[in-house]
Amino acid sequence: MNDYRSRDWTGLRLEVDGHTAVVTLDNPPAHTWTVHSLAALRDLVRALDADRNIYALVITGDGEKFFSAGADLNQFASGDKAAAREAARRFGEAFEALSVFRGVSIAAINGYAMGGGLECALACDLRIIEEHAQVALPEATVGLLPCAGGTQNLPRLVGEGWAKRMILLGERIDADTALRIGLAEEKTGKGQARALAMEWAARAARQSPTSVAACKTLVQATRTGSHASALVAEREAFVDLFDSADQVEGVAAFLEKRAPQWKNA
């Protein structure tokens, strides 16, 4: 099951630390996305999702300057619509796989996160941004638009006004602004985002992974479903947890005043 750990993943580096997987974007100089690295991310996230020992995922960029500068525009220079359609599909597959990862996903934004780079971070559950980092969705500047969830995920986080400033005006924002408008949940000093992300991942690992997966599904359902139907689903999901080994272990550990030993089952 864990043979994915020894594979080479195009444009990515994988490390596993306990129950946390760390994926480092590594396509120098700016860690741009290609159809091959997007396919690699899709397949890797699915493999991590299938590994019941993985509870959290941290994504960051290699080095101090770039998280990811987004799509490699060379692939669009020919104006080939078939190539554009394939790229859009790959972006969708990769970041939608990331969005539905059952564990906690954390983007450690260590530098510039532009276009598809920011959209990768937006597909994660949580974002930590370093003080020198800047983020933007500048696609309209080059006659394109965000096609990897940017027009949908950004407004949900920051509201329509700020989303329009960033998308329609091409406004680039700094770390303080990202934190203030809710695009990031925390700001750190330079070079410190990964360490904090690992701390958060460790905190997530202390939670029941079956509970986390159920809670994440319910929280994300607020994007599309009605409030009334979501309340019903919430109660049903609560009862469904009583079929899990983790529910039995969690209650027993609390009553016995010991740390729980999760099985993710």
JOGIJO-V94400 format. One line per field, one symbol per residue. ss: DSSP state (H for helix, E for strand, C for the rest). psi: psi as a letter, one per 30 degrees, with the letter a starting at -180 (. if undefined). burial: # if it has 24 or more other C-alpha atoms within 12 Angstrom, else .. Layout:
BEGIN
ss=???
psi=???
burial=???
END
This chain:
BEGIN
ss=CHHHHHCCECCEEEEEECCEEEEEECCCCCCCECHHHHHHHHHHHHHHHHCCCCCEEEEEECCCCEEECCECHHHHCCCCHHHHHHHHHHHHHHHHHHHCCCCEEEEEECCEEECHHHHHHHCCCEEEEECCCEEECCHHHHCCCCCCCHHHHHHHHHCHHHHHHHHHCCCCEEHHHHHHHCCCCEEECCCCHHHHHHHHHHHHHCCCHHHHHHHHHHHHHCCCCCHHHHHHHHHHHHHHHHHCHHHHHHHHHHHCCCCCCCCCC
psi=egfffflkjkglkkkkjbgkkjjkkiilfghlklfeeeeeeeeeeeeeefjffkflkkkllkafekdkgakjffffffgjeeeeeeeeeeeeeefeeeegkfakkkkjjgakjkbfeeeeefflelkkklfflklligeffggaljghfefeeeeeefleeeeeeeeefgkklaeeeeeefgelflkllkgfeeeeeeeeeeeefflkfeeeeeeeeeeffffelleeeeeeeeeeeeeffffkeeeeeeeeeeeghlkljkfh.
burial=...#....########..#########..####################.######################...........#..##.##################################################.....#######.##.###...###.###.##########.########..########.###.###############.#.............#......#....##.##.........#.####
END
